């Protein structure tokens, strides 16, 4: 069972880090690190971060497969220079 999420001001983070990490690991607690009440980052159980990474990887694979299928169906790929210009790179 996981504990409810908590918030921790960044000014207190250094003194509380070991406890916050232990609660993430052992109790499944998510702790949001805040500055002036705004959430800046989160300390989460490793399993949560790993699940997010797996989901992002799966989404990337699905997008690549979709792009390849469109090319196989006759769509013209966007040249890299055009893409860079669109993205302002």
PyMOL Python script that loads the backbone (N, CA, C, O; Angstrom):
from pymol import cmd

cmd.read_pdbstr("""\
ATOM      1  N   UNK A   1       0.851  -1.171   0.000  1.00  0.00           N
ATOM      2  CA  UNK A   1       0.000   0.000   0.000  1.00  0.00           C
ATOM      3  C   UNK A   1       0.896   1.232   0.000  1.00  0.00           C
ATOM      4  O   UNK A   1       1.912   1.258   0.693  1.00  0.00           O
ATOM      5  N   UNK A   2       0.534   2.236  -0.758  1.00  0.00           N
ATOM      6  CA  UNK A   2       1.349   3.433  -0.809  1.00  0.00           C
ATOM      7  C   UNK A   2       0.730   4.534   0.043  1.00  0.00           C
ATOM      8  O   UNK A   2      -0.485   4.603   0.231  1.00  0.00           O
ATOM      9  N   UNK A   3       1.602   5.383   0.546  1.00  0.00           N
ATOM     10  CA  UNK A   3       1.163   6.530   1.334  1.00  0.00           C
ATOM     11  C   UNK A   3       0.682   7.617   0.391  1.00  0.00           C
ATOM     12  O   UNK A   3       1.061   7.632  -0.780  1.00  0.00           O
ATOM     13  N   UNK A   4      -0.157   8.534   0.888  1.00  0.00           N
ATOM     14  CA  UNK A   4      -0.578   9.647   0.038  1.00  0.00           C
ATOM     15  C   UNK A   4       0.626  10.525  -0.325  1.00  0.00           C
ATOM     16  O   UNK A   4       1.614  10.576   0.409  1.00  0.00           O
ATOM     17  N   UNK A   5       0.530  11.201  -1.445  1.00  0.00           N
ATOM     18  CA  UNK A   5       1.611  12.078  -1.891  1.00  0.00           C
ATOM     19  C   UNK A   5       1.829  13.197  -0.879  1.00  0.00           C
ATOM     20  O   UNK A   5       0.916  13.609  -0.163  1.00  0.00           O
ATOM     21  N   UNK A   6       3.073  13.674  -0.846  1.00  0.00           N
ATOM     22  CA  UNK A   6       3.435  14.748   0.069  1.00  0.00           C
ATOM     23  C   UNK A   6       4.140  15.845  -0.715  1.00  0.00           C
ATOM     24  O   UNK A   6       4.554  15.647  -1.857  1.00  0.00           O
ATOM     25  N   UNK A   7       4.267  16.999  -0.082  1.00  0.00           N
ATOM     26  CA  UNK A   7       5.031  18.095  -0.668  1.00  0.00           C
ATOM     27  C   UNK A   7       6.138  18.480   0.297  1.00  0.00           C
ATOM     28  O   UNK A   7       5.960  18.435   1.514  1.00  0.00           O
ATOM     29  N   UNK A   8       7.281  18.857  -0.257  1.00  0.00           N
ATOM     30  CA  UNK A   8       8.447  19.198   0.539  1.00  0.00           C
ATOM     31  C   UNK A   8       9.082  20.448  -0.051  1.00  0.00           C
ATOM     32  O   UNK A   8       9.518  20.433  -1.202  1.00  0.00           O
ATOM     33  N   UNK A   9       9.142  21.538   0.725  1.00  0.00           N
ATOM     34  CA  UNK A   9       9.820  22.729   0.208  1.00  0.00           C
ATOM     35  C   UNK A   9      11.286  22.419  -0.084  1.00  0.00           C
ATOM     36  O   UNK A   9      11.932  21.683   0.662  1.00  0.00           O
ATOM     37  N   UNK A  10      11.796  22.973  -1.151  1.00  0.00           N
ATOM     38  CA  UNK A  10      13.175  22.698  -1.546  1.00  0.00           C
ATOM     39  C   UNK A  10      14.149  23.098  -0.448  1.00  0.00           C
ATOM     40  O   UNK A  10      15.213  22.496  -0.310  1.00  0.00           O
ATOM     41  N   UNK A  11      13.791  24.107   0.330  1.00  0.00           N
ATOM     42  CA  UNK A  11      14.665  24.545   1.424  1.00  0.00           C
ATOM     43  C   UNK A  11      14.826  23.469   2.493  1.00  0.00           C
ATOM     44  O   UNK A  11      15.811  23.486   3.231  1.00  0.00           O
ATOM     45  N   UNK A  12      13.887  22.540   2.592  1.00  0.00           N
ATOM     46  CA  UNK A  12      13.953  21.452   3.571  1.00  0.00           C
ATOM     47  C   UNK A  12      14.467  20.145   2.970  1.00  0.00           C
ATOM     48  O   UNK A  12      14.677  19.173   3.695  1.00  0.00           O
ATOM     49  N   UNK A  13      14.667  20.113   1.673  1.00  0.00           N
ATOM     50  CA  UNK A  13      14.967  18.854   0.988  1.00  0.00           C
ATOM     51  C   UNK A  13      16.280  18.228   1.441  1.00  0.00           C
ATOM     52  O   UNK A  13      16.343  17.015   1.644  1.00  0.00           O
ATOM     53  N   UNK A  14      17.309  19.016   1.599  1.00  0.00           N
ATOM     54  CA  UNK A  14      18.613  18.453   1.965  1.00  0.00           C
ATOM     55  C   UNK A  14      18.534  17.708   3.292  1.00  0.00           C
ATOM     56  O   UNK A  14      19.065  16.605   3.422  1.00  0.00           O
ATOM     57  N   UNK A  15      17.873  18.310   4.275  1.00  0.00           N
ATOM     58  CA  UNK A  15      17.787  17.688   5.598  1.00  0.00           C
ATOM     59  C   UNK A  15      16.876  16.467   5.616  1.00  0.00           C
ATOM     60  O   UNK A  15      17.012  15.614   6.493  1.00  0.00           O
ATOM     61  N   UNK A  16      15.954  16.368   4.671  1.00  0.00           N
ATOM     62  CA  UNK A  16      14.953  15.296   4.677  1.00  0.00           C
ATOM     63  C   UNK A  16      15.163  14.242   3.603  1.00  0.00           C
ATOM     64  O   UNK A  16      14.384  13.293   3.515  1.00  0.00           O
ATOM     65  N   UNK A  17      16.196  14.388   2.787  1.00  0.00           N
ATOM     66  CA  UNK A  17      16.324  13.537   1.607  1.00  0.00           C
ATOM     67  C   UNK A  17      16.350  12.048   1.935  1.00  0.00           C
ATOM     68  O   UNK A  17      15.654  11.268   1.284  1.00  0.00           O
ATOM     69  N   UNK A  18      17.123  11.642   2.912  1.00  0.00           N
ATOM     70  CA  UNK A  18      17.211  10.210   3.227  1.00  0.00           C
ATOM     71  C   UNK A  18      15.848   9.655   3.622  1.00  0.00           C
ATOM     72  O   UNK A  18      15.476   8.563   3.191  1.00  0.00           O
ATOM     73  N   UNK A  19      15.106  10.391   4.434  1.00  0.00           N
ATOM     74  CA  UNK A  19      13.775   9.941   4.853  1.00  0.00           C
ATOM     75  C   UNK A  19      12.810   9.893   3.671  1.00  0.00           C
ATOM     76  O   UNK A  19      12.030   8.950   3.538  1.00  0.00           O
ATOM     77  N   UNK A  20      12.864  10.905   2.821  1.00  0.00           N
ATOM     78  CA  UNK A  20      11.965  10.960   1.663  1.00  0.00           C
ATOM     79  C   UNK A  20      12.240   9.793   0.714  1.00  0.00           C
ATOM     80  O   UNK A  20      11.308   9.172   0.204  1.00  0.00           O
ATOM     81  N   UNK A  21      13.516   9.498   0.480  1.00  0.00           N
ATOM     82  CA  UNK A  21      13.871   8.381  -0.399  1.00  0.00           C
ATOM     83  C   UNK A  21      13.428   7.056   0.220  1.00  0.00           C
ATOM     84  O   UNK A  21      12.918   6.183  -0.482  1.00  0.00           O
ATOM     85  N   UNK A  22      13.620   6.904   1.518  1.00  0.00           N
ATOM     86  CA  UNK A  22      13.173   5.673   2.187  1.00  0.00           C
ATOM     87  C   UNK A  22      11.667   5.500   2.078  1.00  0.00           C
ATOM     88  O   UNK A  22      11.185   4.396   1.826  1.00  0.00           O
ATOM     89  N   UNK A  23      10.922   6.581   2.267  1.00  0.00           N
ATOM     90  CA  UNK A  23       9.458   6.484   2.155  1.00  0.00           C
ATOM     91  C   UNK A  23       9.041   6.143   0.730  1.00  0.00           C
ATOM     92  O   UNK A  23       8.074   5.409   0.525  1.00  0.00           O
ATOM     93  N   UNK A  24       9.763   6.669  -0.256  1.00  0.00           N
ATOM     94  CA  UNK A  24       9.457   6.321  -1.647  1.00  0.00           C
ATOM     95  C   UNK A  24       9.698   4.832  -1.870  1.00  0.00           C
ATOM     96  O   UNK A  24       8.873   4.142  -2.470  1.00  0.00           O
ATOM     97  N   UNK A  25      10.822   4.352  -1.388  1.00  0.00           N
ATOM     98  CA  UNK A  25      11.196   2.953  -1.623  1.00  0.00           C
ATOM     99  C   UNK A  25      10.313   1.981  -0.844  1.00  0.00           C
ATOM    100  O   UNK A  25       9.785   1.025  -1.412  1.00  0.00           O
ATOM    101  N   UNK A  26      10.157   2.223   0.438  1.00  0.00           N
ATOM    102  CA  UNK A  26       9.472   1.243   1.287  1.00  0.00           C
ATOM    103  C   UNK A  26       7.961   1.427   1.362  1.00  0.00           C
ATOM    104  O   UNK A  26       7.228   0.451   1.523  1.00  0.00           O
ATOM    105  N   UNK A  27       7.483   2.667   1.247  1.00  0.00           N
ATOM    106  CA  UNK A  27       6.046   2.922   1.418  1.00  0.00           C
ATOM    107  C   UNK A  27       5.363   3.355   0.131  1.00  0.00           C
ATOM    108  O   UNK A  27       4.145   3.532   0.104  1.00  0.00           O
ATOM    109  N   UNK A  28       6.142   3.529  -0.946  1.00  0.00           N
ATOM    110  CA  UNK A  28       5.536   3.920  -2.213  1.00  0.00           C
ATOM    111  C   UNK A  28       5.092   5.371  -2.267  1.00  0.00           C
ATOM    112  O   UNK A  28       4.287   5.743  -3.122  1.00  0.00           O
ATOM    113  N   UNK A  29       5.606   6.191  -1.365  1.00  0.00           N
ATOM    114  CA  UNK A  29       5.175   7.593  -1.310  1.00  0.00           C
ATOM    115  C   UNK A  29       5.821   8.408  -2.425  1.00  0.00           C
ATOM    116  O   UNK A  29       7.008   8.262  -2.717  1.00  0.00           O
ATOM    117  N   UNK A  30       5.025   9.255  -3.032  1.00  0.00           N
ATOM    118  CA  UNK A  30       5.506  10.248  -3.989  1.00  0.00           C
ATOM    119  C   UNK A  30       5.626  11.557  -3.230  1.00  0.00           C
ATOM    120  O   UNK A  30       4.689  11.975  -2.548  1.00  0.00           O
ATOM    121  N   UNK A  31       6.781  12.207  -3.348  1.00  0.00           N
ATOM    122  CA  UNK A  31       6.985  13.496  -2.695  1.00  0.00           C
ATOM    123  C   UNK A  31       7.340  14.523  -3.757  1.00  0.00           C
ATOM    124  O   UNK A  31       8.293  14.350  -4.517  1.00  0.00           O
ATOM    125  N   UNK A  32       6.559  15.589  -3.798  1.00  0.00           N
ATOM    126  CA  UNK A  32       6.817  16.683  -4.723  1.00  0.00           C
ATOM    127  C   UNK A  32       7.700  17.710  -4.025  1.00  0.00           C
ATOM    128  O   UNK A  32       7.385  18.169  -2.927  1.00  0.00           O
ATOM    129  N   UNK A  33       8.798  18.064  -4.665  1.00  0.00           N
ATOM    130  CA  UNK A  33       9.682  19.104  -4.151  1.00  0.00           C
ATOM    131  C   UNK A  33       9.169  20.426  -4.712  1.00  0.00           C
ATOM    132  O   UNK A  33       8.980  20.572  -5.920  1.00  0.00           O
ATOM    133  N   UNK A  34       8.945  21.391  -3.810  1.00  0.00           N
ATOM    134  CA  UNK A  34       8.315  22.645  -4.215  1.00  0.00           C
ATOM    135  C   UNK A  34       9.209  23.853  -3.938  1.00  0.00           C
ATOM    136  O   UNK A  34      10.093  23.817  -3.082  1.00  0.00           O
ATOM    137  N   UNK A  35       8.949  24.913  -4.683  1.00  0.00           N
ATOM    138  CA  UNK A  35       9.543  26.225  -4.420  1.00  0.00           C
ATOM    139  C   UNK A  35       8.410  27.238  -4.517  1.00  0.00           C
ATOM    140  O   UNK A  35       7.741  27.348  -5.544  1.00  0.00           O
ATOM    141  N   UNK A  36       8.212  27.966  -3.439  1.00  0.00           N
ATOM    142  CA  UNK A  36       7.127  28.952  -3.361  1.00  0.00           C
ATOM    143  C   UNK A  36       5.781  28.329  -3.734  1.00  0.00           C
ATOM    144  O   UNK A  36       4.952  28.960  -4.390  1.00  0.00           O
ATOM    145  N   UNK A  37       5.581  27.085  -3.306  1.00  0.00           N
ATOM    146  CA  UNK A  37       4.314  26.403  -3.534  1.00  0.00           C
ATOM    147  C   UNK A  37       4.160  25.748  -4.894  1.00  0.00           C
ATOM    148  O   UNK A  37       3.167  25.063  -5.135  1.00  0.00           O
ATOM    149  N   UNK A  38       5.119  25.944  -5.786  1.00  0.00           N
ATOM    150  CA  UNK A  38       5.035  25.324  -7.111  1.00  0.00           C
ATOM    151  C   UNK A  38       5.871  24.048  -7.139  1.00  0.00           C
ATOM    152  O   UNK A  38       6.997  24.020  -6.642  1.00  0.00           O
ATOM    153  N   UNK A  39       5.313  23.005  -7.718  1.00  0.00           N
ATOM    154  CA  UNK A  39       6.014  21.730  -7.822  1.00  0.00           C
ATOM    155  C   UNK A  39       7.115  21.821  -8.866  1.00  0.00           C
ATOM    156  O   UNK A  39       6.876  22.201 -10.012  1.00  0.00           O
ATOM    157  N   UNK A  40       8.328  21.463  -8.449  1.00  0.00           N
ATOM    158  CA  UNK A  40       9.486  21.499  -9.344  1.00  0.00           C
ATOM    159  C   UNK A  40       9.898  20.118  -9.815  1.00  0.00           C
ATOM    160  O   UNK A  40      10.307  19.939 -10.962  1.00  0.00           O
ATOM    161  N   UNK A  41       9.789  19.147  -8.927  1.00  0.00           N
ATOM    162  CA  UNK A  41      10.252  17.790  -9.215  1.00  0.00           C
ATOM    163  C   UNK A  41       9.519  16.837  -8.287  1.00  0.00           C
ATOM    164  O   UNK A  41       8.811  17.252  -7.370  1.00  0.00           O
ATOM    165  N   UNK A  42       9.705  15.555  -8.547  1.00  0.00           N
ATOM    166  CA  UNK A  42       9.079  14.548  -7.689  1.00  0.00           C
ATOM    167  C   UNK A  42      10.085  13.455  -7.380  1.00  0.00           C
ATOM    168  O   UNK A  42      10.884  13.058  -8.229  1.00  0.00           O
ATOM    169  N   UNK A  43      10.029  12.983  -6.159  1.00  0.00           N
ATOM    170  CA  UNK A  43      10.792  11.802  -5.760  1.00  0.00           C
ATOM    171  C   UNK A  43       9.782  10.670  -5.718  1.00  0.00           C
ATOM    172  O   UNK A  43       8.834  10.692  -4.933  1.00  0.00           O
ATOM    173  N   UNK A  44       9.998   9.690  -6.567  1.00  0.00           N
ATOM    174  CA  UNK A  44       9.028   8.600  -6.722  1.00  0.00           C
ATOM    175  C   UNK A  44       9.723   7.261  -6.535  1.00  0.00           C
ATOM    176  O   UNK A  44      10.944   7.174  -6.665  1.00  0.00           O
ATOM    177  N   UNK A  45       8.963   6.220  -6.232  1.00  0.00           N
ATOM    178  CA  UNK A  45       9.567   4.891  -6.188  1.00  0.00           C
ATOM    179  C   UNK A  45      10.185   4.558  -7.554  1.00  0.00           C
ATOM    180  O   UNK A  45       9.656   4.945  -8.596  1.00  0.00           O
ATOM    181  N   UNK A  46      11.293   3.847  -7.530  1.00  0.00           N
ATOM    182  CA  UNK A  46      11.981   3.499  -8.776  1.00  0.00           C
ATOM    183  C   UNK A  46      11.053   2.783  -9.743  1.00  0.00           C
ATOM    184  O   UNK A  46      11.146   2.987 -10.953  1.00  0.00           O
ATOM    185  N   UNK A  47      10.148   1.936  -9.222  1.00  0.00           N
ATOM    186  CA  UNK A  47       9.237   1.198 -10.114  1.00  0.00           C
ATOM    187  C   UNK A  47       8.356   2.150 -10.917  1.00  0.00           C
ATOM    188  O   UNK A  47       8.012   1.865 -12.064  1.00  0.00           O
ATOM    189  N   UNK A  48       7.991   3.276 -10.314  1.00  0.00           N
ATOM    190  CA  UNK A  48       7.153   4.255 -11.015  1.00  0.00           C
ATOM    191  C   UNK A  48       7.937   4.874 -12.168  1.00  0.00           C
ATOM    192  O   UNK A  48       7.436   4.965 -13.289  1.00  0.00           O
ATOM    193  N   UNK A  49       9.166   5.298 -11.891  1.00  0.00           N
ATOM    194  CA  UNK A  49       9.996   5.889 -12.943  1.00  0.00           C
ATOM    195  C   UNK A  49      10.267   4.886 -14.058  1.00  0.00           C
ATOM    196  O   UNK A  49      10.238   5.237 -15.237  1.00  0.00           O
ATOM    197  N   UNK A  50      10.533   3.630 -13.681  1.00  0.00           N
ATOM    198  CA  UNK A  50      10.787   2.596 -14.687  1.00  0.00           C
ATOM    199  C   UNK A  50       9.552   2.332 -15.535  1.00  0.00           C
ATOM    200  O   UNK A  50       9.670   2.107 -16.740  1.00  0.00           O
ATOM    201  N   UNK A  51       8.372   2.356 -14.929  1.00  0.00           N
ATOM    202  CA  UNK A  51       7.131   2.156 -15.685  1.00  0.00           C
ATOM    203  C   UNK A  51       6.912   3.299 -16.670  1.00  0.00           C
ATOM    204  O   UNK A  51       6.466   3.077 -17.795  1.00  0.00           O
ATOM    205  N   UNK A  52       7.225   4.516 -16.249  1.00  0.00           N
ATOM    206  CA  UNK A  52       7.099   5.667 -17.151  1.00  0.00           C
ATOM    207  C   UNK A  52       8.058   5.512 -18.324  1.00  0.00           C
ATOM    208  O   UNK A  52       7.681   5.755 -19.470  1.00  0.00           O
ATOM    209  N   UNK A  53       9.295   5.109 -18.045  1.00  0.00           N
ATOM    210  CA  UNK A  53      10.266   4.902 -19.125  1.00  0.00           C
ATOM    211  C   UNK A  53       9.793   3.841 -20.109  1.00  0.00           C
ATOM    212  O   UNK A  53       9.917   4.014 -21.321  1.00  0.00           O
ATOM    213  N   UNK A  54       9.245   2.729 -19.584  1.00  0.00           N
ATOM    214  CA  UNK A  54       8.742   1.670 -20.475  1.00  0.00           C
ATOM    215  C   UNK A  54       7.590   2.188 -21.331  1.00  0.00           C
ATOM    216  O   UNK A  54       7.515   1.881 -22.521  1.00  0.00           O
ATOM    217  N   UNK A  55       6.695   2.969 -20.736  1.00  0.00           N
ATOM    218  CA  UNK A  55       5.562   3.517 -21.493  1.00  0.00           C
ATOM    219  C   UNK A  55       6.048   4.470 -22.579  1.00  0.00           C
ATOM    220  O   UNK A  55       5.540   4.444 -23.701  1.00  0.00           O
ATOM    221  N   UNK A  56       7.031   5.314 -22.252  1.00  0.00           N
ATOM    222  CA  UNK A  56       7.582   6.227 -23.258  1.00  0.00           C
ATOM    223  C   UNK A  56       8.257   5.456 -24.387  1.00  0.00           C
ATOM    224  O   UNK A  56       8.101   5.800 -25.559  1.00  0.00           O
ATOM    225  N   UNK A  57       9.005   4.418 -24.034  1.00  0.00           N
ATOM    226  CA  UNK A  57       9.654   3.595 -25.062  1.00  0.00           C
ATOM    227  C   UNK A  57       8.620   2.938 -25.972  1.00  0.00           C
ATOM    228  O   UNK A  57       8.790   2.908 -27.191  1.00  0.00           O
ATOM    229  N   UNK A  58       7.554   2.417 -25.381  1.00  0.00           N
ATOM    230  CA  UNK A  58       6.499   1.777 -26.173  1.00  0.00           C
ATOM    231  C   UNK A  58       5.830   2.789 -27.096  1.00  0.00           C
ATOM    232  O   UNK A  58       5.514   2.470 -28.242  1.00  0.00           O
ATOM    233  N   UNK A  59       5.613   4.003 -26.606  1.00  0.00           N
ATOM    234  CA  UNK A  59       5.007   5.042 -27.445  1.00  0.00           C
ATOM    235  C   UNK A  59       5.932   5.410 -28.600  1.00  0.00           C
ATOM    236  O   UNK A  59       5.470   5.629 -29.720  1.00  0.00           O
ATOM    237  N   UNK A  60       7.239   5.481 -28.333  1.00  0.00           N
ATOM    238  CA  UNK A  60       8.206   5.779 -29.399  1.00  0.00           C
ATOM    239  C   UNK A  60       8.208   4.689 -30.465  1.00  0.00           C
ATOM    240  O   UNK A  60       8.240   4.987 -31.659  1.00  0.00           O
ATOM    241  N   UNK A  61       8.174   3.433 -30.041  1.00  0.00           N
ATOM    242  CA  UNK A  61       8.149   2.314 -30.987  1.00  0.00           C
ATOM    243  C   UNK A  61       6.872   2.363 -31.821  1.00  0.00           C
ATOM    244  O   UNK A  61       6.914   2.157 -33.034  1.00  0.00           O
ATOM    245  N   UNK A  62       5.744   2.633 -31.179  1.00  0.00           N
ATOM    246  CA  UNK A  62       4.471   2.707 -31.905  1.00  0.00           C
ATOM    247  C   UNK A  62       4.495   3.840 -32.925  1.00  0.00           C
ATOM    248  O   UNK A  62       4.015   3.673 -34.046  1.00  0.00           O
ATOM    249  N   UNK A  63       5.051   4.992 -32.549  1.00  0.00           N
ATOM    250  CA  UNK A  63       5.129   6.124 -33.479  1.00  0.00           C
ATOM    251  C   UNK A  63       6.041   5.797 -34.656  1.00  0.00           C
ATOM    252  O   UNK A  63       5.737   6.161 -35.792  1.00  0.00           O
ATOM    253  N   UNK A  64       7.150   5.118 -34.399  1.00  0.00           N
ATOM    254  CA  UNK A  64       8.060   4.739 -35.484  1.00  0.00           C
ATOM    255  C   UNK A  64       7.391   3.749 -36.429  1.00  0.00           C
ATOM    256  O   UNK A  64       7.513   3.866 -37.649  1.00  0.00           O
ATOM    257  N   UNK A  65       6.685   2.777 -35.866  1.00  0.00           N
ATOM    258  CA  UNK A  65       5.981   1.805 -36.716  1.00  0.00           C
ATOM    259  C   UNK A  65       4.915   2.490 -37.563  1.00  0.00           C
ATOM    260  O   UNK A  65       4.741   2.167 -38.738  1.00  0.00           O
ATOM    261  N   UNK A  66       4.206   3.433 -36.960  1.00  0.00           N
ATOM    262  CA  UNK A  66       3.169   4.164 -37.701  1.00  0.00           C
ATOM    263  C   UNK A  66       3.797   4.968 -38.840  1.00  0.00           C
ATOM    264  O   UNK A  66       3.263   4.995 -39.949  1.00  0.00           O
ATOM    265  N   UNK A  67       4.919   5.617 -38.571  1.00  0.00           N
ATOM    266  CA  UNK A  67       5.592   6.396 -39.612  1.00  0.00           C
ATOM    267  C   UNK A  67       6.069   5.493 -40.743  1.00  0.00           C
ATOM    268  O   UNK A  67       5.919   5.836 -41.916  1.00  0.00           O
ATOM    269  N   UNK A  68       6.640   4.347 -40.401  1.00  0.00           N
ATOM    270  CA  UNK A  68       7.083   3.408 -41.439  1.00  0.00           C
ATOM    271  C   UNK A  68       5.910   2.880 -42.253  1.00  0.00           C
ATOM    272  O   UNK A  68       6.025   2.704 -43.466  1.00  0.00           O
ATOM    273  N   UNK A  69       4.786   2.628 -41.597  1.00  0.00           N
ATOM    274  CA  UNK A  69       3.597   2.155 -42.315  1.00  0.00           C
ATOM    275  C   UNK A  69       3.097   3.223 -43.282  1.00  0.00           C
ATOM    276  O   UNK A  69       2.675   2.904 -44.394  1.00  0.00           O
ATOM    277  N   UNK A  70       3.142   4.497 -42.864  1.00  0.00           N
ATOM    278  CA  UNK A  70       2.713   5.577 -43.765  1.00  0.00           C
ATOM    279  C   UNK A  70       3.637   5.674 -44.973  1.00  0.00           C
ATOM    280  O   UNK A  70       3.182   5.894 -46.095  1.00  0.00           O
ATOM    281  N   UNK A  71       4.930   5.509 -44.740  1.00  0.00           N
ATOM    282  CA  UNK A  71       5.883   5.546 -45.855  1.00  0.00           C
ATOM    283  C   UNK A  71       5.627   4.370 -46.790  1.00  0.00           C
ATOM    284  O   UNK A  71       5.625   4.532 -48.011  1.00  0.00           O
ATOM    285  N   UNK A  72       5.411   3.182 -46.217  1.00  0.00           N
ATOM    286  CA  UNK A  72       5.109   1.999 -47.034  1.00  0.00           C
ATOM    287  C   UNK A  72       3.827   2.189 -47.837  1.00  0.00           C
ATOM    288  O   UNK A  72       3.681   1.630 -48.924  1.00  0.00           O
ATOM    289  N   UNK A  73       2.892   2.984 -47.295  1.00  0.00           N
ATOM    290  CA  UNK A  73       1.622   3.228 -47.981  1.00  0.00           C
ATOM    291  C   UNK A  73       1.740   4.324 -49.037  1.00  0.00           C
ATOM    292  O   UNK A  73       0.770   4.632 -49.729  1.00  0.00           O
ATOM    293  N   UNK A  74       2.935   4.912 -49.159  1.00  0.00           N
ATOM    294  CA  UNK A  74       3.132   5.894 -50.217  1.00  0.00           C
ATOM    295  C   UNK A  74       3.293   7.324 -49.760  1.00  0.00           C
ATOM    296  O   UNK A  74       3.547   8.198 -50.588  1.00  0.00           O
ATOM    297  N   UNK A  75       3.155   7.601 -48.471  1.00  0.00           N
ATOM    298  CA  UNK A  75       3.378   8.966 -47.992  1.00  0.00           C
ATOM    299  C   UNK A  75       4.839   9.348 -48.199  1.00  0.00           C
ATOM    300  O   UNK A  75       5.733   8.505 -48.112  1.00  0.00           O
ATOM    301  N   UNK A  76       5.066  10.612 -48.471  1.00  0.00           N
ATOM    302  CA  UNK A  76       6.422  11.105 -48.664  1.00  0.00           C
ATOM    303  C   UNK A  76       7.000  11.516 -47.313  1.00  0.00           C
ATOM    304  O   UNK A  76       6.379  12.290 -46.586  1.00  0.00           O
ATOM    305  N   UNK A  77       8.174  11.009 -46.973  1.00  0.00           N
ATOM    306  CA  UNK A  77       8.791  11.412 -45.710  1.00  0.00           C
ATOM    307  C   UNK A  77       9.165  12.893 -45.730  1.00  0.00           C
ATOM    308  O   UNK A  77       9.449  13.451 -46.790  1.00  0.00           O
ATOM    309  N   UNK A  78       9.165  13.515 -44.579  1.00  0.00           N
ATOM    310  CA  UNK A  78       9.559  14.919 -44.466  1.00  0.00           C
ATOM    311  C   UNK A  78      11.083  14.963 -44.387  1.00  0.00           C
ATOM    312  O   UNK A  78      11.677  14.302 -43.535  1.00  0.00           O
ATOM    313  N   UNK A  79      11.721  15.736 -45.267  1.00  0.00           N
ATOM    314  CA  UNK A  79      13.182  15.839 -45.215  1.00  0.00           C
ATOM    315  C   UNK A  79      13.636  16.436 -43.877  1.00  0.00           C
ATOM    316  O   UNK A  79      12.944  17.274 -43.299  1.00  0.00           O
ATOM    317  N   UNK A  80      14.786  16.005 -43.401  1.00  0.00           N
ATOM    318  CA  UNK A  80      15.299  16.454 -42.116  1.00  0.00           C
ATOM    319  C   UNK A  80      15.466  17.967 -42.075  1.00  0.00           C
ATOM    320  O   UNK A  80      15.161  18.591 -41.059  1.00  0.00           O
ATOM    321  N   UNK A  81      15.942  18.561 -43.151  1.00  0.00           N
ATOM    322  CA  UNK A  81      16.131  20.018 -43.159  1.00  0.00           C
ATOM    323  C   UNK A  81      14.802  20.739 -42.980  1.00  0.00           C
ATOM    324  O   UNK A  81      14.735  21.750 -42.281  1.00  0.00           O
ATOM    325  N   UNK A  82      13.745  20.229 -43.605  1.00  0.00           N
ATOM    326  CA  UNK A  82      12.418  20.835 -43.463  1.00  0.00           C
ATOM    327  C   UNK A  82      11.913  20.701 -42.022  1.00  0.00           C
ATOM    328  O   UNK A  82      11.347  21.639 -41.460  1.00  0.00           O
ATOM    329  N   UNK A  83      12.125  19.543 -41.449  1.00  0.00           N
ATOM    330  CA  UNK A  83      11.706  19.314 -40.069  1.00  0.00           C
ATOM    331  C   UNK A  83      12.447  20.244 -39.118  1.00  0.00           C
ATOM    332  O   UNK A  83      11.846  20.822 -38.213  1.00  0.00           O
ATOM    333  N   UNK A  84      13.750  20.386 -39.323  1.00  0.00           N
ATOM    334  CA  UNK A  84      14.534  21.299 -38.479  1.00  0.00           C
ATOM    335  C   UNK A  84      14.017  22.727 -38.598  1.00  0.00           C
ATOM    336  O   UNK A  84      13.911  23.436 -37.598  1.00  0.00           O
ATOM    337  N   UNK A  85      13.699  23.148 -39.808  1.00  0.00           N
ATOM    338  CA  UNK A  85      13.172  24.500 -40.002  1.00  0.00           C
ATOM    339  C   UNK A  85      11.843  24.681 -39.284  1.00  0.00           C
ATOM    340  O   UNK A  85      11.614  25.710 -38.648  1.00  0.00           O
ATOM    341  N   UNK A  86      10.962  23.682 -39.382  1.00  0.00           N
ATOM    342  CA  UNK A  86       9.664  23.749 -38.700  1.00  0.00           C
ATOM    343  C   UNK A  86       9.833  23.868 -37.195  1.00  0.00           C
ATOM    344  O   UNK A  86       9.084  24.582 -36.529  1.00  0.00           O
ATOM    345  N   UNK A  87      10.824  23.161 -36.667  1.00  0.00           N
ATOM    346  CA  UNK A  87      11.041  23.145 -35.222  1.00  0.00           C
ATOM    347  C   UNK A  87      11.960  24.272 -34.752  1.00  0.00           C
ATOM    348  O   UNK A  87      12.198  24.432 -33.555  1.00  0.00           O
ATOM    349  N   UNK A  88      12.468  25.046 -35.701  1.00  0.00           N
ATOM    350  CA  UNK A  88      13.348  26.151 -35.343  1.00  0.00           C
ATOM    351  C   UNK A  88      14.709  25.710 -34.836  1.00  0.00           C
ATOM    352  O   UNK A  88      15.306  26.359 -33.976  1.00  0.00           O
ATOM    353  N   UNK A  89      15.192  24.600 -35.375  1.00  0.00           N
ATOM    354  CA  UNK A  89      16.496  24.080 -34.931  1.00  0.00           C
ATOM    355  C   UNK A  89      17.595  24.430 -35.901  1.00  0.00           C
ATOM    356  O   UNK A  89      18.751  24.069 -35.681  1.00  0.00           O
TER     357      UNK A  89
END
""", "prot")
cmd.dss("prot")
cmd.show_as("cartoon", "prot")
cmd.util.cbc("prot")
cmd.orient("prot")
